[in-house]
């Protein structure tokens, strides 16, 4: 019997996960705060087990389990029987290693990743991994949805797979259990999995041609895989994709290959229409069950899918994933771009290919494309953890030095102050401001210096950034800073006049964050977004390009210290690693998302370069109401 307070939090955590959510920052913090009640529940490991197991909650939708680890113990590589999961490190330090079973061997994916106290990490239903405890042992909380009924444990010493049914831990148990050698598993006769090809039917003008390209692909795959079932599916919205995956799982079928043909943004496939675009957010992908077969693979024949989404998908589902680096287009030839004519949907065969083009390389790219540019090969993304940190932690000191005064971002600062003046005039008093992605707190401090701030609360994912924000703002009673780990704003309802995101909206989980923003905004509150986006310069923007260029060239003369410090930041290897895992989004993604959610409000362009620009958005005063999400169903 759990103590009442602990039982309440454990049950709330189970409900979140059963509903398809990644545990929120608030839920993690609450359970870490109850360590004093959790610690006595976990017994010492028995026998040779690396950890002990105690199930705290089990229902049809989720299981919550606590584990106490021996010092320096390591579990065996294992999966979770098709369940998704999350691990919360309550105490101690750990490392995690992920694996893939290929042919007759189990291979490691990248380097092991450190996992520290109060950290949460999640994994999809196809992930094979192992954990190791530090010299002091530790305590972890595990959440699974649905409760796992079986698992595979990989015995590295004997090169065998144990198929365990029932209540087992991630180690080789005593007794007789079904075993298969790695070689036997690789050569055993199995029923071929499904090859699934899906395409969108409404999103943007290319959708009719996508049907022909998908049909062409399906026919080729049937010829190459005569024993496999090849399914061709038309998709309108996100719900169609989710229903397809659930239907495969309900039939006990597995995927040898998943192909998506269509448009994509940074978070992957786009569904719906331009007027009401839909995407799965990262937390939706992490909690969606896709029944890949061992060795299954995924291809996303879509714009820029290799830049962020394909590596993310590979890590989430533990499958090798392929994507395109540049924008995609339909072609009459699979090897070289050949224009398919004004009515490509009337052709019997089409191919969705990646080539240089106007949207990725401007006018020069468009000329190369129509001159018959060769098709760019898809990029292979292995299911390995990121090579290096994806957060700002390692560059926090360099960033803080460069941007100690945010007013060096002159065009952006001018936009913010102009809109702050308008909002203060309307409110008749200083503003209650919440900033998401606050960095070192420089923007809130600058607004506080102007007298714009009644209260300012900044959240950031980087612990290093939050530490610097607190240090630089310790004498400011109106400002507070905290870390955010999930799409949750730890503020009461109706508590903010402005929620802003300054040069960080691209990193955020848009849909769940937008719902939280609408919750904390008081009636009449505003949303401000300033961010950098990708788009080649348009001819009509050449005067703005000239002004932006002249202004930029004058920065070293006006602000020599800033020019030096920002050069040190952007040339540092840790910065380059971080940026590679956090690329900027395309301008049209912001326009479609924001302008569809806030009719009558438009994205503003502040500065431009040849291939990028800074944009800004003010929602205007908002009536209190629910956010209409892009989430299914």
N, C-alpha and C positions, 0 to 999 in steps of 0.2 A: 504494500500500500504506500503510494507516494505521498509526501506532505502536500497539503491542499494547494499551496502556492506553486510548488514545482509541478504538480499534476496539471494545473491550469496552463502553464507555459508549454509543457510537453504536448498536451492535447492541441493547443493552438498551433504549434510547430507542425504537428502531424496533419492538421487540417489544411495549412498552407501548401504543404507538399502534395497532399492528396488532390488538391484543386489545381495542380499543375504549376505551382509557383516555386521558384528558388527561395529558400528561407530568407526573410528580410533581415536587414541590419539590426532592426529593433529586436527581433526574435533571438538573434544570435547574442546580442548584448545582454538580453534578459537572462539567458541560460548561463552565459559566462559569469554573470553576477550571482547566480545561484550555485556556484561551484562548491560552496560550503555544504550545501544540501546534497549535491550530486556525488561528491567525493566519497562519503561513507557507503554509498550504495554499491560501488564497484569493488568486487573482491579481488584478491590477488590471483594471477593466472595459476592454473593447476598443471601438473605434469610438464610436458615440454611445450605447451601452447605459448605462443608469443604474447597473447593477451587473454583476458577474461571477457565474457560476454554476458550482458544482462539486458533483456528486452524490457523497456520501460512502458512501451505502448505498442499495441498491434490492433489494427482494424482492417477492414476490407481494402482501404485506400492507401495505408501507409504503415510503416514500422519505424520505431525509434529505439535505438540500442546504444548502450554505453559500454566502453571498453577500457580496461586498465592494462597498460603495456609494461612488460618487463624492460629494464634498462637495456639499451642497445639491441632490442629484439627486432626481428624483421619477419613479416608474414610472407606467404607464398604468393606468386602472381595468381590472380583470380578474376573472374567476372561476377556478375550479380544476377544471373539467370534472366536477363532481359529487363531488369528493373533499372530505373534511374535513381541517382542518389546524391547525397551531399554529406560531407564530413566537416564537423566543427571541432577544432582543436581547443580543448578546454584548458589543458595544462601541459607543459613540456614542449619539446621541439621534435619535429619529425621531418622526413623527406618522403617524397612520392615519386615512383618510377612507373611509367606506362609502357605497355608492350603491344606487339601485334604478332599473331600466329600466322606465319607465312610458310606455305609448303610444309616441310617437315621440321621446322624450327620456330622457336619463340625468340623474337628479336626485340631489343630495347629501342624505344623511340626517344631520341634526344637525351639530355642529361637529366638526372633526378632534380626535383624541384623542392626547395625548402618549404616547410609548412610550420608556422609558428603559432603560439598561443593566441586565441581569439580570432584566428583565421578560419574562414569557410571556403571550401572549394567543392565544386560539383562535377558530375560526370554523367554521360549519357548511357543508355542501356547496352551499348556494344563495347564499352571500354574494358580493357584488361589492365590492371594495375597492381602495385604492391606498395606497402608503407613500411617505414622503418623508424623506430623510436631513438631518441638521443640517449646519452649516457645516464640521464636521470629518469628514464621511462616517461610516462605521461598518461593523459586521460583524453579520450576522444568520444564524441557523440556522433552516431551514424543514423541517417534518415533515408529510408527507401520508399519508393512508390512505383508499383504496388509492392507489398511485402514479398521478398524473394522466396520462392518455393524450392529453388534448385540453384546450383552454381557449378562452375568448372574451376578446379584448382589445378595449377600446372606444377608438377613435380620436376623441377629443373635437374635434380641429381639423377633421377632415373629416366628423364625425358619421356614422361607419361602424363596423360590427362586423366584426372579423376572427375567423373560425373556424379556429383553428390546431390541427393534429393532429401530435403528435410532441413533440420536446424543444425547447420555446421558453421564453423569459423573458417578463416582463410589460412588454413594450414593442412598438412597431410594427416588425416585422422588415423587412429588405430583401427584394426579390423579389416574385413574384406569389403572392398567397394569396387564398382566397375572401373576398369582402367583401360586406356588405349595408348599405345605408343604414339609419339609424335608422327612417326613414319606411317603407322596404320591409319591415323586420323587423316593424313594427307592423301592416302591412296584408297581409302574406303569408298565404296560405291554409294553415292547419295543421289537423291532426286534433285535435279537441277533447280536452282532458285528462279524466281521471276525476274525478268528484265523489264523494267518499268520506264516508260517514256511519257512525260507529261508536258503539255504546252498551254500557254495562256491564250484566251480567246478574245479578250476585250481591251487589254492594256496597251495603249498607244496604237498607232496606225499599222504597225508591222504584224499584228496578230493574225490576220488572214493568211499571210505568207508563212507564219510559224506553223500553221496546220500542215502545209505542204512539206516544210522542212522536217517536221516531226514524223510525218508519214514516210518520207524518204529514209530517215534514220531507222524507223521501225522495220521497214522492209530489209534494209541492209543487215540489221541485227538478227532478223529471222533467218536470213540466209547463212549467216556466220554461226548461228547457234540453233541448229535444227531440233535439238532435244529440249530446248527451253521454251517456256511460255513468255511471249513478248506482249506486254499490255501497252496500248496507246490510249492516253486519257486526256480529254480536254478539261481545262480548269478555268473557272471564272474567278472565284475568290479564294481566300486562305482556307475557308472551311472545306472546300473541295479537296485540297491537298491533305489536310488533316484527316478527313474522312477516308481518303484512299489508303493512307498508312494504317489507320485503325482497322479497315476492312481486311487488308493483307494479314495483319496480326491475328484477327479473329478467325481467319481461315487456316491459321497455322502455317502460312507461307512465309518465305524469306526472300530477300532481295539479293540477287547476285550483282545487279547493276541498277542504279537510279540515274536517269537522264532528265534534266529539265531544259526545255527550249523556250526562251522568252527574254524578257527584259529583267534587269536586276539593278538594285542600288547597292550601297555599301553593305547593308545587312542581308543581301541576297535577293531571291526572286521577288518580283513585283506582281501583285494581283490586282483585281478590281479594275479601276479606270483612272485616268489622269485626274478627273474631277474628285474621285474618292479613292486614292491609292491605298493599297494594303501591303504590309510586310509583316512577317513574323519577327518579333523582337528577339534579342539574344536569349532572354530567359524562357521564351516560348520554345525556341529550338532546343535548349538544354533539357526541357522537360517533356518533349514530344518523343514518343517511342516510334522509331523507324526500324522495322525488323530485318536488319542486314544479316545475310548469311556470313559465316566465316570466310574472310577473303573478299567480301563484298566491296564494291567501289561506287563512287558517285561522280557524275559529270554535270557541271552547270554551264550550259552553252548560252552564256549571257554576258552582258556588258560588265567589264571590270570585276568579274566574280573571283579572280585569283588574288586581288589586292588585299582583301580582308576576309571575305566570307568563306572561300574554299579552305584556307588554313583553319579558320574557326570551326567549320563543319567537320573537318578531318579530326581535330582534337576532340570535339564534342562526341562524335559517334565512333571514333576509333577506326575509321576507314580511310583509305587513300582516296583523295578527292582531287578533281581536275577543274580548272577554271580558266577563263580568258583574262589576259592582262588589260587589253584595250576594249574599245567599244566593238560590238558585234553588228553584223549586217547579213542579209540574205544574199546568196551568190548562186549563179547558175553552174558554177564549177567548184568542186571541193578543195582544189589545190591552189587556185589563183582567183582573185576577185574578178568575176564577170557579171556585169550588170544584168539583172533579171528582167528588166523592162518596167514599163509603167503599171502593169498588172501582173506582178509576179505570182499571185495566187492562182493564176490560170495555167501555170507551168506544171508539168507532171513530176518534176524533181527540183528540189531546192536544198540548199545547205546553209546552215547558220554558222558563220565563220568570223574570226577575229582578224581585222586588218587595221592599218593606220586609217584615220578618217578625220573628217572635219571636227567632230566632237572630242577627239583625243589628241589630234595634232594640228588643228586649225586648217587653213586653206592649203598649206603645203601637204598635209596629210590627205586631204580630199583629192588633190591632184595625183598623188602616189596611188591612192586607192583606185581611181578610175583609169589609171594607166596600167592596171593589172597587177597590183601588188600581191606578192605571194601570201598565202594564208599563214598566220602565225600559229605555231603549235600550242596546244593547251598546256598549261603549267601544272605539274604534278605537286600536290601538297600532301606530305606524309602526316599521319596523326601523332605528331610530336609536340610536346609543350614548347612555348615560345623560347627561342634562344636569347636569353636575357630578359630583363624586366620590361613589362609593357606599361608600367606606371612612370610617374615623374620622380620617384624616390631617389634614383641615382643622379638625377640632374637638378634636384631641388636647390642645392647651393648655388649652382651656376645660374639657374633661372632667377632665383631671388636677387642675385647680384645685378643681373641685367634689368629686371623689372621691379626694382624696389620702388620706383615712381612710375605708375602706370600711365601718367600723362605723356610719356614718351610716345605712346600710341596716339598721336595727335588727332587724326581724323576720327578714330573710334571714341576718344575722350570727348571731342566736340559733340558727337552725336549723343552720347550718354548724358552730358550736362544739359544739352538742349531739351531732351525729353524729361530729365529730372526737373527742370524749371517748369515745364508744362504740368507735370504730375503734382508738384508742390502747389502750384497755383490753383489747381483743381481741388486738392485736398485741404488747402489752407493751413498746412502744418508739415513738419518734417515727416519722412516716409519710413514705414516699417519695411525693411528690405531683406529678402532672402536671396543669397547668391549660390548657385549650384556650379561647382567647378571653380572655387574661389582662389585656387593657387595660394600665393603667399599673402593674400588679403589686401593687395595694393589698391584694388578698385574701391573696396569698402572704406579703406582709410582715406582715399582721396575724396570720396563723397562725404565722408564724415568731416573732413577739413572744410568743406563748403557749407556745412550745416544742413545737408540734405537728409541726414540719418537720425531717425528717432530710435530705432534699434536696427542693428545689422547682424545677420547670422550667416556665416559662410560655411559651406560644406565642400569637401574635396575627397577624392578617393585615395590620394597620396598622403600617407602619414608624414612623410618628410615635409611636404608643403604645409600641412596643417600645423606642424610644429613651428615652422618659420612664421606663419601667420599669427600664431599666438605670441611668439616672442616679440614680434614687431608691434603688436597691438596690446601688450599687457597693461598699458596705462590708459586704455580707452574703455570706459565702462559700458559704452553703448554697443561695442562689438564683441562677438563671440564666434568661435570657430570649432568645428568638429569634423570627424571623418564620416564619410558615407560609403557604404559597401554594396548597397543594393538600391533598387528604385523606390526608396522610401525617404521622405523628408521629415525629420524628427521635429515637427512643429505642430501646434494645435490648429484646428480648423479656423478659417477666417482670421488668420493672425498676420497677414502680410498685405501691404499695399502694392508692392512690386516684387516679382520673382524674376531674377535675371540670370543669364548665362553669357559670360564674356569669354569668347574664344575657346569654348569648351563644349558647345552643344553637340558637336560631331561625335564626342566620346560617349554620349548619354544614351540610355535605353529609352527612346523617345516616348513610346506609348504609355508605359507604366509611370514614367516621370511626369508626363503631361497630366495624367489623372491626379497625381499627388499635387502638382502645381495648382490645379483648379480647386483642390480641397483646401489648401492653406491660404489661397487668395481670398481676401475679403471682398464683398460686393463692390464693384467699381475698380477692383485691382487690375494691374497690367502685367503683361509678360514682355520682357525685353530680351532680345537675342542678338548678339554680335558675334560673327564667326567668319572664318576663312573658308572659302569653297573653291572648287575647281571648275574652270570654264575658260576656253580660249577667248581672247578679246574679240569683240565684234567691231565691224567698221564704224558704226555709229559711236563707239566708245573711244575712238582714237584721241579726241580732245581730252577725255578724262585720263587716258593712258599717259598722255604727254604731261599733264599736271601731276599725276601720281609719280611719274619717273623723276621729274624735276624736284619734287618734294623729297623723294627718297635719296636722290644724289646729294641733297643738302644736309642730310642727317649727320654725317661725320663732322661737318663744320659746326652745326648747331649743338650737337650732343656727342662730343668725341668719346666720353666715357661709355655711354650707352652703345655706340657703334662698336667699340672694342669688346664690351662684355657680351653683346648679342652674337658677335662673330665667334667668340670663344664657346658660347653655348651651342650654336648650331653646327659647329665643326667637330664637336666632341663625339666620340664613338657611341657613348651611352645615349645621347640625344638621337643619333641616327637609328639606333636599334629601336628606341621607343617610337619614333615616327613611322618606322616600317610596319609596326604592329598597330598603329593608330593613324591610318591615312585620312586625309581630308575627304569630305563628301563632294558630290557634284552639286552645282547651284540648283539644278532643276529638282533635286530631292527636297531641298528646303522650300522651294516655291510650291511644289505639289502638296507637301505635308502641311505647311503653315497656312497657305492661302486657301486650302480646302477646308481647314478647321476654323479659320477666322475670316469669313467672307467679307470682302470690302477692304481688307488690309493687305498691303503689298510689301514685298521684300525690297529694301533699298540697297543700292550699290554705292559703297563709300570710296573705295580705291580699286584699281585694277593693275595687274601685270599682264604679261603676254598669255599666261595660262592659269592664273589664279586671281582671286579678288576677295575683298572683305565686304560682307553684306550685313545688314541690320534689319530688325523687325520689331515693331511695337504693336501689340495686339489691340491697343486702345483700351478704354475702360470696359470691363467684362461684367455682365450680370452673373449672379451666382447660378451655377448649373453644372450638370455632370458632363464630363468629357466623353465624347463619342469615340471609343477606341477602335483601333484596327485589329483588335484581338478576336479570335474565334471563340464560340460559335457566333 
